Amino acid sequence: MSSSEPQTDRELLIQMNEKLDRIVDCSDDHEVRIRELEHSFWKMIGLTAAIAFVTGLFGSKINGG
């Protein structure tokens, strides 16, 4: 056995718990990143809609509409 392998059931449970904590932290980090991307997505849609509205408004005035 190598030195990193658990010698008892207790050590095994401790290692499993540590790994599970890391997985949960990673999952929480991904959730935060995804929420930030979703917020920026809606901001870009709003900005694009505003630009399209202004372009359409002034474009119709230029063409005599």
N, CA, C and O atoms as CSV, one atom per row, in Angstrom:
chain,resi,resn,atom,element,x,y,z
A,1,MET,N,N,0.835,-1.196,0.000
A,1,MET,CA,C,0.000,0.000,0.000
A,1,MET,C,C,0.870,1.247,0.000
A,1,MET,O,O,1.925,1.279,0.634
A,2,SER,N,N,0.431,2.254,-0.701
A,2,SER,CA,C,1.164,3.508,-0.669
A,2,SER,C,C,0.749,4.313,0.549
A,2,SER,O,O,-0.239,3.995,1.211
A,3,SER,N,N,1.506,5.350,0.837
A,3,SER,CA,C,1.246,6.136,2.048
A,3,SER,C,C,-0.025,6.977,1.936
A,3,SER,O,O,-0.560,7.417,2.954
A,4,SER,N,N,-0.517,7.209,0.714
A,4,SER,CA,C,-1.724,8.025,0.555
A,4,SER,C,C,-3.011,7.211,0.696
A,4,SER,O,O,-4.098,7.775,0.828
A,5,GLU,N,N,-2.883,5.903,0.667
A,5,GLU,CA,C,-4.068,5.065,0.805
A,5,GLU,C,C,-4.485,4.989,2.274
A,5,GLU,O,O,-3.638,4.897,3.163
A,6,PRO,N,N,-5.787,5.029,2.519
A,6,PRO,CA,C,-6.252,4.977,3.908
A,6,PRO,C,C,-5.973,3.618,4.541
A,6,PRO,O,O,-6.069,2.579,3.888
A,7,GLN,N,N,-5.630,3.647,5.812
A,7,GLN,CA,C,-5.331,2.420,6.539
A,7,GLN,C,C,-6.566,1.872,7.259
A,7,GLN,O,O,-6.668,0.671,7.510
A,8,THR,N,N,-7.498,2.767,7.587
A,8,THR,CA,C,-8.699,2.345,8.320
A,8,THR,C,C,-9.933,2.880,7.616
A,8,THR,O,O,-9.851,3.721,6.721
A,9,ASP,N,N,-11.068,2.374,8.043
A,9,ASP,CA,C,-12.333,2.868,7.489
A,9,ASP,C,C,-12.530,4.343,7.813
A,9,ASP,O,O,-13.058,5.100,6.999
A,10,ARG,N,N,-12.111,4.739,8.987
A,10,ARG,CA,C,-12.245,6.146,9.392
A,10,ARG,C,C,-11.448,7.057,8.460
A,10,ARG,O,O,-11.946,8.094,8.022
A,11,GLU,N,N,-10.209,6.666,8.158
A,11,GLU,CA,C,-9.379,7.452,7.244
A,11,GLU,C,C,-10.009,7.519,5.858
A,11,GLU,O,O,-9.972,8.557,5.198
A,12,LEU,N,N,-10.582,6.412,5.428
A,12,LEU,CA,C,-11.265,6.377,4.128
A,12,LEU,C,C,-12.444,7.346,4.122
A,12,LEU,O,O,-12.628,8.090,3.158
A,13,LEU,N,N,-13.231,7.343,5.173
A,13,LEU,CA,C,-14.374,8.255,5.262
A,13,LEU,C,C,-13.926,9.708,5.287
A,13,LEU,O,O,-14.568,10.569,4.686
A,14,ILE,N,N,-12.839,9.979,5.972
A,14,ILE,CA,C,-12.312,11.355,6.017
A,14,ILE,C,C,-11.878,11.794,4.620
A,14,ILE,O,O,-12.174,12.913,4.200
A,15,GLN,N,N,-11.176,10.915,3.898
A,15,GLN,CA,C,-10.752,11.252,2.534
A,15,GLN,C,C,-11.952,11.468,1.616
A,15,GLN,O,O,-11.962,12.395,0.806
A,16,MET,N,N,-12.958,10.613,1.746
A,16,MET,CA,C,-14.157,10.757,0.912
A,16,MET,C,C,-14.873,12.067,1.220
A,16,MET,O,O,-15.353,12.746,0.312
A,17,ASN,N,N,-14.944,12.416,2.486
A,17,ASN,CA,C,-15.598,13.656,2.880
A,17,ASN,C,C,-14.852,14.870,2.322
A,17,ASN,O,O,-15.481,15.821,1.859
A,18,GLU,N,N,-13.535,14.847,2.362
A,18,GLU,CA,C,-12.737,15.949,1.815
A,18,GLU,C,C,-12.957,16.084,0.309
A,18,GLU,O,O,-13.104,17.191,-0.209
A,19,LYS,N,N,-12.977,14.952,-0.383
A,19,LYS,CA,C,-13.204,14.993,-1.833
A,19,LYS,C,C,-14.609,15.487,-2.158
A,19,LYS,O,O,-14.799,16.243,-3.111
A,20,LEU,N,N,-15.574,15.072,-1.383
A,20,LEU,CA,C,-16.946,15.527,-1.595
A,20,LEU,C,C,-17.068,17.031,-1.362
A,20,LEU,O,O,-17.781,17.717,-2.093
A,21,ASP,N,N,-16.377,17.541,-0.349
A,21,ASP,CA,C,-16.388,18.985,-0.097
A,21,ASP,C,C,-15.810,19.751,-1.278
A,21,ASP,O,O,-16.320,20.808,-1.648
A,22,ARG,N,N,-14.735,19.210,-1.874
A,22,ARG,CA,C,-14.142,19.871,-3.046
A,22,ARG,C,C,-15.093,19.861,-4.234
A,22,ARG,O,O,-15.167,20.834,-4.984
A,23,ILE,N,N,-15.815,18.769,-4.402
A,23,ILE,CA,C,-16.775,18.676,-5.507
A,23,ILE,C,C,-17.914,19.684,-5.313
A,23,ILE,O,O,-18.327,20.347,-6.264
A,24,VAL,N,N,-18.412,19.795,-4.097
A,24,VAL,CA,C,-19.492,20.740,-3.812
A,24,VAL,C,C,-19.014,22.168,-4.042
A,24,VAL,O,O,-19.741,22.974,-4.623
A,25,ASP,N,N,-17.800,22.495,-3.597
A,25,ASP,CA,C,-17.257,23.833,-3.816
A,25,ASP,C,C,-17.129,24.138,-5.306
A,25,ASP,O,O,-17.441,25.242,-5.753
A,26,CYS,N,N,-16.669,23.153,-6.063
A,26,CYS,CA,C,-16.521,23.325,-7.514
A,26,CYS,C,C,-17.887,23.550,-8.158
A,26,CYS,O,O,-18.030,24.399,-9.038
A,27,SER,N,N,-18.873,22.799,-7.725
A,27,SER,CA,C,-20.229,22.942,-8.258
A,27,SER,C,C,-20.786,24.327,-7.946
A,27,SER,O,O,-21.410,24.949,-8.805
A,28,ASP,N,N,-20.571,24.813,-6.731
A,28,ASP,CA,C,-21.034,26.149,-6.355
A,28,ASP,C,C,-20.347,27.218,-7.192
A,28,ASP,O,O,-20.974,28.196,-7.600
A,29,ASP,N,N,-19.047,27.026,-7.449
A,29,ASP,CA,C,-18.290,27.973,-8.264
A,29,ASP,C,C,-18.848,28.008,-9.685
A,29,ASP,O,O,-18.995,29.086,-10.261
A,30,HIS,N,N,-19.159,26.853,-10.254
A,30,HIS,CA,C,-19.729,26.813,-11.603
A,30,HIS,C,C,-21.089,27.501,-11.634
A,30,HIS,O,O,-21.408,28.195,-12.600
A,31,GLU,N,N,-21.884,27.319,-10.600
A,31,GLU,CA,C,-23.202,27.942,-10.558
A,31,GLU,C,C,-23.077,29.463,-10.548
A,31,GLU,O,O,-23.842,30.151,-11.223
A,32,VAL,N,N,-22.122,29.990,-9.790
A,32,VAL,CA,C,-21.907,31.439,-9.741
A,32,VAL,C,C,-21.483,31.946,-11.119
A,32,VAL,O,O,-21.975,32.974,-11.584
A,33,ARG,N,N,-20.581,31.230,-11.763
A,33,ARG,CA,C,-20.108,31.647,-13.093
A,33,ARG,C,C,-21.245,31.625,-14.119
A,33,ARG,O,O,-21.351,32.527,-14.949
A,34,ILE,N,N,-22.084,30.606,-14.061
A,34,ILE,CA,C,-23.190,30.500,-15.012
A,34,ILE,C,C,-24.187,31.638,-14.788
A,34,ILE,O,O,-24.693,32.211,-15.752
A,35,ARG,N,N,-24.473,31.968,-13.532
A,35,ARG,CA,C,-25.390,33.081,-13.253
A,35,ARG,C,C,-24.843,34.398,-13.786
A,35,ARG,O,O,-25.594,35.204,-14.335
A,36,GLU,N,N,-23.525,34.626,-13.628
A,36,GLU,CA,C,-22.916,35.839,-14.165
A,36,GLU,C,C,-23.050,35.890,-15.685
A,36,GLU,O,O,-23.334,36.946,-16.250
A,37,LEU,N,N,-22.847,34.755,-16.344
A,37,LEU,CA,C,-22.996,34.708,-17.800
A,37,LEU,C,C,-24.438,34.980,-18.219
A,37,LEU,O,O,-24.679,35.662,-19.215
A,38,GLU,N,N,-25.401,34.446,-17.458
A,38,GLU,CA,C,-26.811,34.680,-17.780
A,38,GLU,C,C,-27.158,36.160,-17.642
A,38,GLU,O,O,-27.881,36.710,-18.473
A,39,HIS,N,N,-26.641,36.810,-16.587
A,39,HIS,CA,C,-26.918,38.238,-16.409
A,39,HIS,C,C,-26.316,39.061,-17.550
A,39,HIS,O,O,-26.953,39.984,-18.056
A,40,SER,N,N,-25.098,38.727,-17.949
A,40,SER,CA,C,-24.476,39.475,-19.043
A,40,SER,C,C,-25.216,39.214,-20.356
A,40,SER,O,O,-25.295,40.097,-21.210
A,41,PHE,N,N,-25.755,38.005,-20.518
A,41,PHE,CA,C,-26.522,37.671,-21.715
A,41,PHE,C,C,-27.736,38.584,-21.841
A,41,PHE,O,O,-27.994,39.123,-22.917
A,42,TRP,N,N,-28.487,38.766,-20.749
A,42,TRP,CA,C,-29.677,39.619,-20.806
A,42,TRP,C,C,-29.311,41.082,-20.992
A,42,TRP,O,O,-30.060,41.827,-21.624
A,43,LYS,N,N,-28.182,41.503,-20.459
A,43,LYS,CA,C,-27.729,42.885,-20.679
A,43,LYS,C,C,-27.409,43.105,-22.158
A,43,LYS,O,O,-27.733,44.153,-22.716
A,44,MET,N,N,-26.770,42.111,-22.797
A,44,MET,CA,C,-26.444,42.234,-24.212
A,44,MET,C,C,-27.704,42.251,-25.067
A,44,MET,O,O,-27.775,42.994,-26.046
A,45,ILE,N,N,-28.685,41.454,-24.714
A,45,ILE,CA,C,-29.947,41.467,-25.458
A,45,ILE,C,C,-30.611,42.835,-25.334
A,45,ILE,O,O,-31.113,43.371,-26.322
A,46,GLY,N,N,-30.618,43.402,-24.133
A,46,GLY,CA,C,-31.201,44.726,-23.931
A,46,GLY,C,C,-30.465,45.798,-24.710
A,46,GLY,O,O,-31.087,46.663,-25.328
A,47,LEU,N,N,-29.134,45.743,-24.682
A,47,LEU,CA,C,-28.337,46.715,-25.425
A,47,LEU,C,C,-28.575,46.584,-26.927
A,47,LEU,O,O,-28.702,47.588,-27.628
A,48,THR,N,N,-28.634,45.365,-27.413
A,48,THR,CA,C,-28.883,45.131,-28.834
A,48,THR,C,C,-30.267,45.636,-29.244
A,48,THR,O,O,-30.427,46.216,-30.317
A,49,ALA,N,N,-31.261,45.413,-28.388
A,49,ALA,CA,C,-32.611,45.893,-28.684
A,49,ALA,C,C,-32.649,47.421,-28.711
A,49,ALA,O,O,-33.303,48.011,-29.571
A,50,ALA,N,N,-31.958,48.053,-27.782
A,50,ALA,CA,C,-31.923,49.525,-27.759
A,50,ALA,C,C,-31.238,50.076,-29.008
A,50,ALA,O,O,-31.712,51.050,-29.593
A,51,ILE,N,N,-30.140,49.470,-29.417
A,51,ILE,CA,C,-29.433,49.913,-30.622
A,51,ILE,C,C,-30.320,49.720,-31.851
A,51,ILE,O,O,-30.372,50.589,-32.722
A,52,ALA,N,N,-31.013,48.592,-31.924
A,52,ALA,CA,C,-31.894,48.337,-33.064
A,52,ALA,C,C,-33.038,49.345,-33.097
A,52,ALA,O,O,-33.422,49.805,-34.173
A,53,PHE,N,N,-33.585,49.694,-31.942
A,53,PHE,CA,C,-34.660,50.670,-31.890
A,53,PHE,C,C,-34.188,52.033,-32.360
A,53,PHE,O,O,-34.847,52.672,-33.181
A,54,VAL,N,N,-33.049,52.485,-31.845
A,54,VAL,CA,C,-32.520,53.801,-32.228
A,54,VAL,C,C,-32.161,53.809,-33.709
A,54,VAL,O,O,-32.437,54.788,-34.402
A,55,THR,N,N,-31.555,52.742,-34.201
A,55,THR,CA,C,-31.210,52.658,-35.619
A,55,THR,C,C,-32.460,52.700,-36.488
A,55,THR,O,O,-32.493,53.392,-37.505
A,56,GLY,N,N,-33.472,51.969,-36.092
A,56,GLY,CA,C,-34.722,51.983,-36.853
A,56,GLY,C,C,-35.399,53.332,-36.818
A,56,GLY,O,O,-35.935,53.789,-37.828
A,57,LEU,N,N,-35.379,53.978,-35.660
A,57,LEU,CA,C,-36.021,55.297,-35.509
A,57,LEU,C,C,-35.340,56.331,-36.396
A,57,LEU,O,O,-36.000,57.052,-37.144
A,58,PHE,N,N,-33.997,56.397,-36.304
A,58,PHE,CA,C,-33.289,57.387,-37.107
A,58,PHE,C,C,-33.203,56.982,-38.576
A,58,PHE,O,O,-33.160,57.844,-39.454
A,59,GLY,N,N,-33.178,55.697,-38.847
A,59,GLY,CA,C,-33.162,55.234,-40.225
A,59,GLY,C,C,-34.449,55.581,-40.959
A,59,GLY,O,O,-34.431,55.903,-42.146
A,60,SER,N,N,-35.549,55.513,-40.251
A,60,SER,CA,C,-36.818,55.870,-40.893
A,60,SER,C,C,-36.906,57.373,-41.136
A,60,SER,O,O,-37.533,57.809,-42.100
A,61,LYS,N,N,-36.289,58.157,-40.279
A,61,LYS,CA,C,-36.307,59.628,-40.460
A,61,LYS,C,C,-35.436,60.040,-41.623
A,61,LYS,O,O,-35.772,60.974,-42.351
A,62,ILE,N,N,-34.319,59.354,-41.808
A,62,ILE,CA,C,-33.406,59.695,-42.891
A,62,ILE,C,C,-34.030,59.386,-44.241
A,62,ILE,O,O,-33.855,60.153,-45.188
A,63,ASN,N,N,-34.751,58.287,-44.349
A,63,ASN,CA,C,-35.362,57.893,-45.610
A,63,ASN,C,C,-36.696,58.609,-45.849
A,63,ASN,O,O,-37.375,58.328,-46.836
A,64,GLY,N,N,-37.063,59.499,-44.988
A,64,GLY,CA,C,-38.298,60.243,-45.183
A,64,GLY,C,C,-39.522,59.559,-44.619
A,64,GLY,O,O,-40.643,59.904,-44.994
A,65,GLY,N,N,-39.345,58.602,-43.731
A,65,GLY,CA,C,-40.452,57.831,-43.188
A,65,GLY,C,C,-41.041,58.438,-42.007
A,65,GLY,O,O,-41.988,57.894,-41.440
